[in-house]
């Protein structure tokens, strides 16, 4: 399981690094693209199979954020219709957003930025 997780996450990181090095895309563009790709893979039912195959290797990537947003939107739509689609988006992905903000704050307090 560890090998599968490492190979999958490493392959995704390698592809993103190659795109970053060989195109004029910025890290923000690549991050957004990978998030959208995660949502599209979730739409086609592929991302759940990837998570089942490689476990945490797929859940730590930014693509998982797109998967979480898509899944929460579908669940909200099933419960409350079109308004649920928007109101449920941050329910399951809220922990990811809060974690990023908290860890970013902690690391900025610990480390000094390069000039």
C-alpha distances in whole Angstrom, upper triangle without the diagonal:
4,5,5,6,9,10,11,12,14,15,17,18,20,21,23,24,26,27,28,30,32,33,35,33,32,29,30,31,27,26,28,27,23,24,26,23,21,24,25,21,21,25,24,21,18,17,16,14,12,11,10,8,6,7,9,9,12,13,14,16,20,19,18,22,23,21,22,26,26,24,27,30,29,29,32,34,33,35,38,38,39,39,36,34,35,35,32,30,30,29,25,25,27,25,23,27,28,25,26,30,29,27,29,32,31,30,33,35,33,33,36,36,37,40
4,5,5,6,9,10,11,12,14,16,16,18,20,21,22,24,26,26,28,30,31,33,31,30,27,29,29,26,24,27,26,22,23,26,23,21,24,25,22,23,26,26,23,20,18,18,16,14,13,13,11,8,9,9,8,12,13,13,15,19,19,18,21,23,21,22,26,26,25,28,30,30,30,33,35,35,36,39,40,40,40,37,35,36,36,32,30,30,29,26,25,27,24,22,26,27,24,24,28,27,25,27,30,28,27,30,32,30,30,33,32,33,37
4,5,5,6,9,10,10,12,14,15,16,18,20,20,22,24,25,26,28,30,32,30,30,27,29,29,25,24,27,26,22,24,26,23,21,25,25,22,23,26,25,23,20,18,18,17,14,14,14,11,8,10,11,9,12,15,15,16,20,19,19,22,24,22,24,27,27,27,29,32,32,32,35,37,37,38,41,41,41,42,39,36,37,38,34,32,32,32,28,27,29,27,25,28,29,26,26,30,30,27,28,32,30,29,32,34,32,31,34,33,34,37
4,5,5,6,8,10,10,12,14,15,16,18,20,21,23,24,25,27,28,31,28,28,25,27,27,23,22,25,23,20,21,23,20,18,21,22,18,19,23,22,19,16,15,15,13,10,10,11,8,5,8,9,7,10,13,13,14,18,17,16,20,21,19,21,24,24,24,26,29,28,29,32,33,33,35,38,38,38,39,36,33,34,35,32,30,29,29,26,25,27,25,23,26,28,25,25,29,29,27,28,32,31,29,32,34,33,32,35,34,34,38
4,6,5,6,8,10,11,12,14,16,17,18,20,21,22,24,26,27,29,27,26,23,24,25,21,20,22,21,17,18,21,18,16,19,20,17,18,22,21,19,16,14,14,13,10,9,10,8,5,6,6,4,7,9,10,11,14,14,13,17,18,17,19,22,22,22,24,27,27,27,30,32,32,33,36,36,36,36,33,31,32,32,29,27,26,26,23,22,24,22,20,23,24,22,21,25,25,23,25,28,27,26,29,31,29,29,31,31,31,35
4,6,5,6,8,10,10,12,14,15,16,18,20,21,22,24,25,27,25,25,22,24,24,20,19,22,21,18,19,22,19,18,21,22,20,21,24,24,22,19,16,17,16,13,13,14,12,8,10,9,6,9,12,11,11,15,15,15,19,20,19,21,24,25,24,27,29,29,30,33,34,35,36,38,39,38,39,36,34,34,35,32,29,28,29,25,24,26,24,21,24,25,22,22,26,26,23,24,27,26,25,27,30,28,27,29,29,29,32
4,6,5,6,9,10,10,12,14,15,16,18,20,21,22,24,26,24,24,22,24,24,20,19,22,20,17,19,21,18,17,21,21,18,20,23,22,21,17,16,17,15,12,13,14,11,9,11,11,8,10,13,13,13,16,15,16,20,20,20,22,25,25,25,28,30,30,31,33,35,35,37,39,39,38,39,37,34,34,36,33,30,30,30,27,25,28,26,23,26,28,25,24,28,29,26,27,30,29,27,30,33,31,30,32,31,31,34
4,5,5,6,9,10,11,12,14,15,17,18,20,21,23,25,23,23,20,21,21,17,17,19,17,14,16,18,15,14,17,17,15,16,20,19,17,14,12,14,13,9,10,12,10,7,10,10,6,7,11,11,10,13,12,13,16,17,16,18,21,21,21,24,26,26,27,30,31,31,33,36,35,35,36,33,30,31,32,29,26,27,27,24,22,25,24,21,23,26,23,22,26,27,24,25,29,29,27,29,32,31,30,32,30,31,34
4,5,5,6,9,10,11,12,14,15,16,18,20,21,23,21,20,17,19,19,15,14,17,16,12,14,17,14,13,17,18,15,17,20,20,19,16,13,15,15,11,11,14,12,9,10,9,5,6,9,8,7,10,10,11,14,15,15,17,20,20,21,23,25,26,27,29,31,31,33,35,35,34,34,32,29,30,31,28,25,25,25,22,20,23,21,18,20,23,20,19,23,24,21,22,25,25,23,26,28,27,26,28,27,27,30
4,5,5,6,9,10,10,12,14,15,16,18,20,22,20,20,17,19,19,16,15,18,17,14,16,19,17,16,20,20,18,20,23,23,22,18,16,18,18,14,15,17,15,12,13,12,9,10,13,11,10,13,13,15,17,19,19,21,23,24,24,27,28,29,30,33,34,35,37,38,38,37,38,35,33,33,34,31,28,28,29,26,23,26,24,21,23,25,22,21,24,25,22,23,26,26,24,26,29,27,26,27,26,26,29
4,5,5,6,9,10,10,12,14,15,16,18,21,19,19,17,19,18,15,15,18,16,13,16,18,15,15,18,18,16,19,22,21,20,17,15,18,17,13,15,17,15,12,15,14,10,11,14,13,11,14,13,15,18,18,18,21,23,23,24,27,28,29,30,32,33,34,36,38,38,36,37,35,32,32,34,31,28,29,30,26,24,27,26,23,25,27,25,23,27,28,25,25,29,29,27,29,32,30,29,30,28,28,31
4,5,5,6,9,10,11,12,14,15,16,19,16,16,14,16,15,11,12,14,12,9,12,14,11,11,15,15,14,16,19,19,18,15,13,16,16,12,14,17,15,13,14,13,10,9,12,11,9,10,9,12,14,15,15,18,20,20,21,24,25,26,27,29,30,32,34,35,34,33,34,32,29,29,31,28,25,25,27,24,21,24,23,20,21,24,22,20,24,25,23,23,27,27,25,27,30,29,27,29,27,27,29
4,5,5,6,9,10,10,12,14,15,17,15,15,12,14,14,11,11,14,13,10,13,16,14,14,17,18,17,19,22,22,22,19,16,19,19,15,16,19,18,15,16,14,11,11,14,12,9,10,11,14,15,16,17,19,21,22,23,25,27,28,29,31,32,34,36,37,36,35,35,34,31,30,32,29,26,26,27,25,22,24,23,19,21,23,21,19,22,24,21,20,24,24,22,24,27,26,24,25,23,23,26
4,5,5,6,9,10,10,12,14,17,15,15,14,16,16,12,13,16,15,13,16,18,16,16,20,20,19,21,24,24,24,20,19,22,21,17,19,21,19,17,19,17,14,14,17,15,13,14,14,17,19,19,20,23,24,25,26,29,30,31,33,34,35,37,39,40,39,38,38,37,34,33,35,33,29,29,31,28,25,28,27,23,25,27,25,22,26,27,24,24,27,28,25,26,30,28,26,27,25,24,27
4,5,5,6,9,10,11,12,15,13,14,13,15,14,10,12,14,12,10,14,15,13,14,18,17,16,19,22,21,22,19,17,21,20,17,19,21,19,17,19,19,15,15,17,16,13,14,13,16,18,18,19,22,23,23,25,27,28,29,31,33,33,35,37,38,37,36,37,35,32,32,34,32,28,28,30,28,25,28,27,23,25,27,25,23,26,28,26,25,29,29,27,28,31,31,28,29,27,26,28
4,5,5,6,9,10,10,12,10,11,9,11,10,7,9,11,10,8,12,14,12,13,17,17,17,19,21,22,22,19,18,21,21,18,19,22,21,19,20,19,15,15,17,15,11,11,12,15,16,16,18,20,21,22,24,26,26,28,30,31,32,34,36,37,36,34,35,33,30,29,31,30,26,26,28,26,23,25,25,21,22,25,23,20,23,25,23,22,25,26,24,25,28,28,26,26,24,23,25
4,5,5,6,8,10,12,11,11,9,13,12,9,11,14,13,12,15,17,16,17,20,21,20,23,25,25,26,23,21,24,24,21,22,25,23,21,22,20,17,17,19,17,14,14,15,18,19,19,21,23,24,25,27,29,30,31,33,35,36,37,39,40,39,37,38,36,33,33,34,33,29,29,31,29,25,27,27,23,24,26,24,21,24,26,23,22,26,26,23,24,28,27,24,25,22,21,23
4,5,5,6,8,11,11,12,12,15,14,11,13,16,14,13,17,18,17,18,22,21,21,24,26,26,27,23,22,26,25,22,24,26,24,22,24,23,19,19,22,20,17,17,17,20,22,21,23,26,26,27,29,31,32,33,35,36,37,39,41,42,41,39,40,38,35,34,37,35,31,31,34,31,28,30,30,26,27,30,28,25,28,30,27,26,29,30,27,28,31,30,28,28,25,24,25
4,6,5,6,9,8,9,10,12,10,8,11,13,11,11,15,16,14,17,20,19,19,22,24,24,25,23,21,25,25,22,24,27,25,23,25,24,20,19,22,20,16,16,16,19,20,19,22,24,24,25,27,29,29,31,33,34,35,37,39,40,38,36,37,36,32,32,34,33,29,30,32,30,27,29,29,25,25,29,27,24,27,29,27,25,29,30,27,28,31,31,28,28,25,24,25
4,6,6,7,6,7,7,10,9,7,10,13,12,12,15,17,16,18,21,21,21,24,26,26,27,25,23,27,27,24,25,28,27,25,26,24,21,20,22,20,16,15,16,20,20,20,22,25,25,26,28,30,30,32,34,35,36,38,40,40,39,37,37,36,33,32,34,33,29,29,32,30,26,28,28,24,24,27,26,22,24,27,25,23,26,27,24,25,28,28,25,25,22,21,22
4,6,8,9,10,10,14,13,11,14,17,15,16,19,20,20,22,24,24,25,27,29,29,30,28,26,30,30,26,28,31,29,27,28,26,23,23,25,22,19,19,20,23,24,24,26,28,28,29,32,33,34,35,38,39,39,42,43,44,43,40,41,40,37,36,38,37,33,33,35,33,30,32,31,28,28,30,29,25,27,30,27,25,28,29,26,26,30,29,26,26,23,21,22
4,7,9,11,12,15,14,12,16,17,16,17,20,21,19,22,25,24,24,28,29,29,30,28,27,30,30,27,29,32,30,28,30,28,25,24,27,25,21,21,21,25,25,24,27,29,29,30,33,34,34,36,38,39,40,42,44,44,43,41,41,41,37,36,39,38,34,34,37,35,32,34,34,30,30,33,31,28,30,33,30,28,32,33,30,30,33,33,30,29,26,24,25
4,5,8,11,13,11,10,14,15,14,15,18,19,18,21,23,23,23,26,27,28,30,27,26,30,30,27,29,32,31,29,30,29,26,25,27,25,21,20,20,24,24,23,26,28,28,28,31,33,32,34,37,37,38,40,42,42,41,38,39,38,35,34,37,36,32,32,35,34,30,32,33,29,28,31,30,27,29,32,30,28,31,32,30,29,33,33,30,29,26,25,25
4,6,10,11,10,10,14,15,14,16,19,19,19,22,24,24,25,28,28,29,31,29,28,31,32,29,31,34,33,31,32,30,27,26,28,26,22,20,21,25,24,23,26,28,27,28,31,33,32,34,37,37,37,40,42,42,40,37,38,38,34,33,36,35,31,32,35,33,30,31,32,28,28,31,30,26,28,31,29,26,29,31,29,28,32,32,29,28,24,23,23
4,7,8,6,7,10,11,10,13,15,15,16,18,20,20,22,24,25,26,28,26,25,28,29,26,27,31,30,28,29,27,25,23,24,22,19,17,17,21,20,19,23,25,24,25,28,29,28,30,33,33,34,36,38,38,37,34,34,34,31,29,32,31,28,28,31,30,26,28,28,25,24,27,26,23,25,28,26,24,27,29,26,26,30,30,27,27,23,22,23
4,5,5,6,9,10,11,13,14,16,17,19,20,21,23,25,26,27,29,27,25,28,29,27,27,31,30,28,28,26,24,23,23,21,18,15,17,20,19,19,22,24,23,24,27,28,28,30,33,33,33,36,38,37,36,34,34,33,30,28,31,30,26,26,29,28,24,25,26,23,21,24,24,20,21,24,23,20,23,25,23,22,26,26,24,23,20,19,19
4,5,5,6,9,10,10,12,14,15,16,18,20,21,23,24,26,27,25,22,26,27,24,24,28,27,25,25,23,20,19,20,17,14,12,14,17,16,16,20,21,20,22,25,26,26,28,30,31,32,34,36,36,35,32,32,32,29,27,29,28,24,24,27,25,21,23,23,19,18,21,20,17,18,21,19,17,20,22,20,19,23,23,21,21,18,18,19
4,5,5,6,8,10,11,12,14,15,17,18,20,21,23,25,26,24,22,25,27,24,24,28,28,26,26,23,21,20,20,18,15,12,13,16,15,15,18,19,18,20,23,23,23,26,28,28,29,32,33,33,32,29,29,28,25,24,26,25,21,21,24,23,19,20,21,18,16,19,19,15,17,20,19,16,19,22,20,20,23,24,22,22,19,19,20
4,6,5,6,9,10,11,12,14,15,16,18,20,21,23,24,23,21,24,26,23,24,28,28,26,26,24,22,20,20,19,15,12,13,16,15,14,18,19,18,19,23,23,23,25,28,28,28,31,33,33,31,29,29,28,25,24,26,25,22,22,25,24,21,22,23,20,19,22,22,18,20,23,22,20,23,25,24,23,27,28,26,26,22,23,23
4,5,5,6,9,10,10,12,14,15,16,18,20,21,22,20,18,22,23,20,21,25,24,22,23,21,19,17,18,16,12,10,11,14,14,13,16,18,18,19,22,23,23,25,27,28,28,31,33,33,32,29,30,29,26,24,27,26,22,22,25,23,20,22,22,19,18,22,21,18,20,23,21,20,23,25,23,23,27,27,25,25,22,23,24
4,5,5,6,9,10,11,13,14,15,17,18,20,21,19,17,20,22,19,19,23,23,21,21,19,17,15,15,13,10,7,8,11,10,10,14,15,15,16,19,20,20,22,24,25,26,28,30,30,29,27,27,26,23,22,24,23,19,19,21,20,16,18,19,15,15,18,17,14,16,19,18,17,20,22,20,21,24,25,23,24,21,22,23
4,6,5,6,9,10,11,12,14,15,17,19,20,19,17,20,22,20,20,24,24,23,22,21,19,16,16,15,12,9,9,12,10,9,13,14,13,14,17,18,18,20,23,23,23,26,28,28,27,24,24,24,20,19,21,21,17,17,20,19,16,18,19,15,15,18,18,16,18,21,20,19,22,24,23,23,27,27,26,27,24,25,26
4,5,5,6,9,10,10,12,14,15,17,18,17,15,19,20,18,19,23,23,21,22,21,18,16,17,16,12,10,9,12,12,10,13,15,14,14,18,19,19,20,23,24,24,27,29,29,27,25,26,25,22,21,23,22,19,20,22,21,18,20,21,18,18,21,21,19,21,24,23,22,25,27,26,26,30,30,29,29,26,27,28
4,5,5,6,9,10,10,12,14,15,16,14,12,16,17,15,16,19,19,18,18,17,15,12,13,13,9,7,5,9,9,8,10,13,13,13,16,18,18,20,22,23,24,26,28,28,27,26,26,25,22,21,23,22,18,19,21,19,16,19,19,16,16,20,19,17,20,23,21,20,24,26,24,25,29,29,27,28,26,27,28
4,5,5,6,9,10,11,12,15,15,14,12,15,17,15,15,19,20,18,18,17,15,12,12,12,9,6,4,7,6,5,8,10,9,10,13,14,15,16,19,20,20,23,24,25,24,22,23,21,18,17,20,18,14,15,17,15,13,15,16,13,14,17,17,15,18,21,20,19,23,24,23,24,28,28,27,29,26,27,29
4,5,5,6,9,10,10,12,14,14,12,15,17,16,17,20,21,20,20,19,18,15,15,15,12,10,7,10,9,6,9,11,10,10,13,15,14,15,18,19,19,21,24,24,23,20,21,20,17,17,19,18,15,16,19,17,15,18,19,16,16,20,20,18,21,24,23,23,26,28,27,28,31,32,31,32,29,30,32
4,5,5,6,8,10,11,12,11,10,13,15,13,14,18,18,17,18,18,16,13,14,15,11,10,7,9,10,7,9,12,12,11,14,16,16,17,19,21,21,23,25,26,25,23,24,23,19,20,22,20,17,19,21,19,16,20,21,18,19,22,22,20,23,26,25,24,28,29,28,29,33,33,32,33,31,32,33
4,5,5,6,9,10,10,9,7,10,12,11,11,15,15,15,15,15,13,10,10,12,9,8,4,6,7,5,5,9,9,9,11,13,14,14,17,19,19,21,23,24,23,22,23,21,18,18,20,18,15,16,18,15,14,17,18,15,16,20,19,18,21,24,23,23,26,28,27,28,31,32,31,32,30,32,34
4,5,5,6,9,10,10,8,11,14,13,13,16,18,18,17,17,17,13,13,15,12,10,7,8,8,4,5,8,7,6,8,11,11,11,14,15,16,17,20,21,20,18,19,18,14,15,18,15,12,15,16,14,13,16,18,15,16,20,20,19,22,24,24,24,27,29,29,30,33,34,33,34,32,34,36
4,5,5,6,9,9,9,12,13,13,14,17,18,18,19,19,18,14,15,17,15,13,10,11,12,8,8,11,11,8,11,14,13,13,16,18,17,19,22,22,21,19,21,20,16,18,20,18,16,18,20,18,16,20,21,19,20,24,24,23,25,28,28,28,31,32,32,33,36,37,36,37,35,36,38
4,5,5,6,5,5,8,10,9,11,14,14,15,16,17,15,12,13,15,13,13,9,10,12,9,8,11,12,10,11,14,15,14,17,19,19,20,22,24,23,22,24,22,18,20,22,20,17,19,20,18,17,21,21,19,21,24,24,23,26,28,28,28,31,32,32,33,36,36,36,37,35,36,38
4,5,5,6,5,7,9,10,11,13,14,15,15,16,16,12,12,15,14,13,10,9,11,8,5,9,10,7,7,11,11,11,13,15,16,16,19,21,20,19,21,19,16,17,19,17,15,17,17,15,14,18,19,17,19,22,22,22,25,27,27,27,30,32,31,33,36,36,36,38,36,37,39
4,5,8,8,10,12,13,14,16,18,19,19,20,19,16,16,19,17,16,13,12,13,10,8,11,11,7,8,12,11,9,13,15,14,15,18,19,18,17,19,18,14,17,19,17,15,18,19,17,16,20,22,20,21,25,25,25,27,30,30,30,33,34,34,36,39,39,39,40,39,40,42
4,6,8,10,10,12,14,15,16,18,19,20,19,16,17,20,18,18,14,14,16,13,11,14,14,11,12,15,15,13,16,18,17,17,21,22,21,20,23,21,18,20,23,20,19,21,22,20,20,23,24,23,24,28,28,27,30,32,32,32,36,37,36,38,41,41,41,42,40,42,43
4,6,6,7,9,11,12,13,15,16,18,17,14,15,18,17,17,14,13,15,13,10,13,14,11,10,14,15,12,14,18,17,17,20,22,21,21,23,21,18,21,23,20,18,21,21,18,19,22,23,21,24,27,26,26,29,31,31,32,35,36,35,37,40,40,40,42,40,42,44
4,6,5,6,9,10,11,12,13,16,15,12,13,16,15,16,12,12,15,13,10,13,15,13,12,16,17,15,17,20,20,20,23,25,24,24,26,24,21,23,25,22,20,22,22,19,19,23,23,21,24,27,26,26,29,31,30,31,34,35,34,36,39,39,38,40,39,39,42
4,5,5,6,9,10,11,11,12,12,8,10,13,12,12,9,8,11,10,7,10,13,11,11,14,15,15,16,19,20,20,22,24,24,24,25,23,20,21,23,20,18,19,20,16,16,20,20,18,20,23,22,22,25,27,26,27,30,31,30,32,35,35,35,37,35,36,39
4,5,5,6,9,10,10,12,12,9,10,14,14,15,12,10,13,12,9,11,13,12,10,14,16,14,15,18,19,19,21,24,24,24,25,22,20,22,23,20,18,20,19,16,16,20,19,18,21,23,22,23,26,28,27,28,31,32,31,34,36,36,36,38,37,39,41
4,5,5,6,9,10,12,12,10,12,15,15,17,14,12,16,15,12,14,17,15,14,18,19,18,19,22,23,22,24,27,27,27,29,26,24,26,27,23,22,23,23,19,20,23,23,21,24,27,25,26,29,30,29,31,34,34,33,36,38,38,38,40,39,40,43
4,5,5,6,8,10,9,7,9,12,12,14,11,10,14,14,11,14,17,16,15,18,20,19,20,23,24,24,26,29,28,28,30,27,24,26,27,24,22,23,23,19,19,22,22,19,22,25,23,23,27,28,27,28,31,31,31,33,36,35,35,37,36,37,39
4,5,5,5,7,8,5,7,10,11,13,11,9,13,13,10,12,15,15,14,17,19,18,19,22,23,23,25,27,28,28,29,26,23,25,26,22,20,21,20,17,17,20,19,17,20,22,21,21,25,26,24,26,29,29,28,31,33,33,33,35,34,36,39
4,6,6,9,10,9,10,14,15,17,15,13,16,17,14,15,18,17,16,19,21,20,20,23,25,24,26,29,29,30,31,27,26,27,28,24,23,24,23,19,19,23,21,20,23,25,24,24,28,29,27,29,32,32,31,34,37,36,36,39,38,39,42
4,6,10,9,9,11,14,15,18,15,14,18,18,16,17,21,20,19,22,24,23,23,27,28,27,29,32,32,32,34,31,28,30,31,27,26,26,26,22,22,25,24,22,25,27,25,26,29,30,28,30,33,33,32,35,37,36,36,38,38,39,42
4,6,6,6,9,11,12,15,14,13,16,17,15,17,20,20,19,22,24,24,24,27,29,28,30,33,33,33,34,31,29,30,31,27,25,25,25,21,21,24,22,20,23,25,23,23,27,27,25,27,30,30,29,32,34,33,32,35,34,35,38
4,5,6,7,9,11,14,13,11,15,16,14,15,18,19,17,20,22,22,22,25,27,27,28,31,31,32,32,29,27,28,28,25,23,23,22,18,18,21,19,17,21,22,20,21,24,25,23,25,28,27,27,30,32,31,31,34,33,34,38
4,5,5,6,9,12,12,10,13,15,14,14,18,19,17,19,22,23,23,25,27,27,28,31,32,32,32,29,27,27,27,24,22,21,21,17,16,19,16,15,18,19,17,17,21,21,19,21,24,24,23,26,28,27,27,30,29,31,34
4,6,6,7,11,11,10,13,15,14,15,18,19,19,21,23,24,24,27,28,29,30,32,33,32,33,30,28,28,29,26,23,23,23,19,18,20,18,16,19,21,18,18,22,22,20,21,25,24,23,26,28,27,27,29,28,30,33
4,6,6,9,8,7,10,12,10,12,15,15,15,17,20,20,21,23,25,25,27,29,29,29,29,27,24,25,26,22,20,20,20,17,15,18,17,14,17,20,17,17,21,22,20,21,25,25,24,27,29,28,28,30,29,30,33
4,6,8,8,5,8,11,9,10,13,14,13,15,18,19,19,21,23,24,25,27,28,27,27,24,22,23,23,20,18,17,17,13,12,15,13,11,14,16,14,14,18,19,17,19,22,22,22,24,27,26,26,29,28,30,33
4,7,8,7,9,12,11,12,14,16,16,17,20,21,22,23,26,27,28,29,30,29,29,26,24,24,24,21,19,18,18,15,13,15,13,10,13,15,12,12,16,17,14,16,19,19,18,21,23,23,23,25,24,26,29
4,5,6,8,10,10,11,14,15,16,17,19,21,22,23,25,26,28,29,29,28,28,26,23,23,24,21,18,18,19,16,13,16,15,11,13,16,14,13,16,18,16,16,20,20,19,21,24,24,23,25,24,25,28
4,5,5,7,9,10,11,13,15,16,17,19,20,22,23,25,26,27,27,26,26,24,21,20,22,19,16,15,17,15,12,14,14,10,11,14,13,11,15,17,15,15,19,20,19,21,24,24,23,25,23,24,27
4,5,5,6,9,10,11,13,14,16,17,19,20,21,23,25,26,25,24,25,23,20,20,21,19,15,16,18,15,12,15,15,12,14,17,16,15,18,20,19,19,23,24,23,24,27,28,27,28,27,28,30
4,5,5,6,9,10,10,12,14,15,16,18,20,21,22,24,24,23,23,21,18,18,19,17,14,14,15,12,10,13,13,10,12,15,14,14,17,19,18,19,22,23,22,24,27,27,27,29,28,29,32
4,5,5,6,9,10,10,12,14,15,16,18,20,21,22,22,21,21,19,16,16,17,14,11,11,12,10,7,10,11,8,9,13,12,12,14,17,16,17,20,21,21,23,25,26,26,28,26,28,30
4,5,5,6,9,10,11,12,14,15,16,18,20,21,20,19,19,17,14,14,16,14,11,12,14,11,9,12,14,11,12,16,16,15,18,20,20,20,23,25,24,26,29,29,29,31,29,30,32
4,6,5,6,9,10,11,12,14,15,17,18,20,20,19,20,17,14,15,17,14,11,12,13,11,9,13,14,12,14,17,17,17,20,22,21,22,25,26,26,28,31,31,31,33,31,33,35
4,5,5,6,8,10,10,12,14,15,16,18,18,18,18,15,13,13,14,11,8,9,10,7,6,10,11,9,11,14,14,15,17,19,20,21,23,24,25,27,29,30,30,32,31,33,35
4,6,5,6,9,10,10,12,14,15,16,16,15,15,13,10,10,11,9,6,7,9,8,6,10,12,11,11,14,16,15,17,20,21,21,23,25,26,27,30,31,31,33,31,33,35
4,5,5,6,9,10,11,12,14,15,15,14,15,12,9,11,13,10,8,11,12,10,10,13,15,14,15,18,19,19,21,24,24,25,27,29,29,31,33,34,34,36,34,36,38
4,5,5,6,9,10,11,12,14,14,14,15,12,10,12,13,10,8,11,11,9,10,13,14,14,16,18,19,20,22,24,24,25,28,29,30,32,34,35,35,37,36,38,40
4,5,5,6,9,10,11,12,13,13,12,9,8,9,9,6,5,8,7,6,8,10,13,13,14,16,18,19,20,22,23,24,26,28,29,30,33,34,34,36,35,38,40
4,5,5,6,9,10,10,10,9,10,7,5,7,8,6,5,9,9,10,10,13,15,15,16,19,20,21,22,24,26,26,28,30,31,32,35,36,36,38,37,39,41
4,5,5,6,9,10,9,10,11,9,6,10,11,9,9,12,12,12,13,16,18,18,19,22,23,24,25,27,29,29,32,33,34,35,38,39,39,41,40,42,44
4,5,5,6,9,9,11,11,8,7,10,10,7,9,12,10,10,12,15,17,18,19,21,22,24,25,27,28,29,31,33,34,35,37,39,39,41,40,43,45
4,5,5,6,7,8,8,4,5,7,7,5,7,10,9,10,13,14,17,18,18,20,22,23,25,26,28,29,31,32,34,35,37,39,39,41,40,43,44
4,5,5,4,6,7,5,4,8,9,8,10,13,13,14,16,17,20,21,21,23,26,26,27,30,31,32,34,36,37,38,40,42,42,44,42,45,46
4,6,6,9,10,8,8,12,12,10,13,16,14,15,17,19,22,23,23,25,27,28,30,31,33,34,36,37,39,40,42,43,44,46,45,47,49
4,6,9,9,7,9,12,11,9,12,15,13,14,17,18,21,22,23,24,27,28,29,31,32,34,35,37,38,40,41,43,44,46,45,47,49
4,7,6,4,7,10,9,9,12,15,14,16,18,19,22,23,23,25,27,29,29,31,33,34,35,37,39,40,41,43,44,46,45,47,49
4,6,5,7,9,10,11,13,16,16,17,19,20,23,24,24,26,29,30,30,32,34,35,36,39,40,41,43,45,45,47,45,48,49
4,5,5,7,9,10,12,15,16,17,18,20,23,24,23,25,28,28,29,31,33,33,35,37,38,39,41,43,44,45,43,46,47
4,5,6,6,9,10,13,14,16,17,18,21,22,21,23,26,27,27,29,31,32,33,35,37,37,39,41,42,43,42,44,45
4,5,5,6,8,11,11,13,15,15,19,20,19,21,24,25,25,27,29,30,31,33,35,36,38,40,40,42,41,43,45
4,6,6,7,10,11,12,13,15,18,19,18,21,23,23,24,27,28,29,30,33,34,34,37,38,39,40,39,41,43
4,6,6,8,10,12,12,13,17,17,16,18,21,21,22,24,26,26,28,30,31,32,34,36,37,38,36,39,40
4,6,7,8,11,12,12,15,17,16,17,20,21,21,23,25,26,27,29,31,31,33,35,36,38,37,39,41
4,6,5,8,9,10,13,14,14,16,18,19,20,22,24,25,26,28,30,31,32,34,35,37,36,39,40
4,6,7,7,8,12,12,12,14,16,17,18,20,22,22,24,26,27,28,30,32,32,34,33,35,37
4,6,5,5,8,9,9,10,13,14,14,16,18,19,20,23,24,25,27,29,30,31,30,33,35
4,6,5,8,10,10,11,14,15,16,17,19,21,22,24,25,27,28,30,31,33,33,35,37
4,6,7,8,10,11,12,14,16,17,18,20,22,23,24,26,28,29,30,32,32,34,37
4,5,5,7,9,10,11,13,15,16,17,19,20,21,23,25,26,27,29,28,31,33
4,5,5,6,8,10,11,12,14,15,17,18,20,21,23,24,26,28,27,30,32
4,5,5,6,9,10,10,12,14,15,16,18,20,21,22,24,26,26,29,31
4,6,5,6,9,10,11,12,14,15,16,18,20,21,22,24,24,26,29
4,5,5,6,9,10,11,12,14,15,17,19,20,21,23,22,25,27
4,5,5,6,8,10,11,12,14,15,17,19,20,22,22,25,27
4,5,5,6,8,10,10,12,14,15,16,18,20,20,23,26
4,6,5,6,8,10,10,12,14,15,16,18,17,20,23
4,6,5,6,9,10,11,13,14,15,17,17,20,22
4,5,5,6,9,10,11,13,14,17,17,21,23
4,5,5,6,8,10,11,12,15,15,18,21
4,6,5,6,9,10,10,12,12,15,18
4,6,5,6,9,10,12,13,16,19
4,6,5,6,9,12,13,17,19
4,5,5,6,9,10,13,16
4,5,5,7,8,11,14
4,6,8,10,14,16
4,7,10,13,16
4,7,9,13
4,7,9
4,6
4
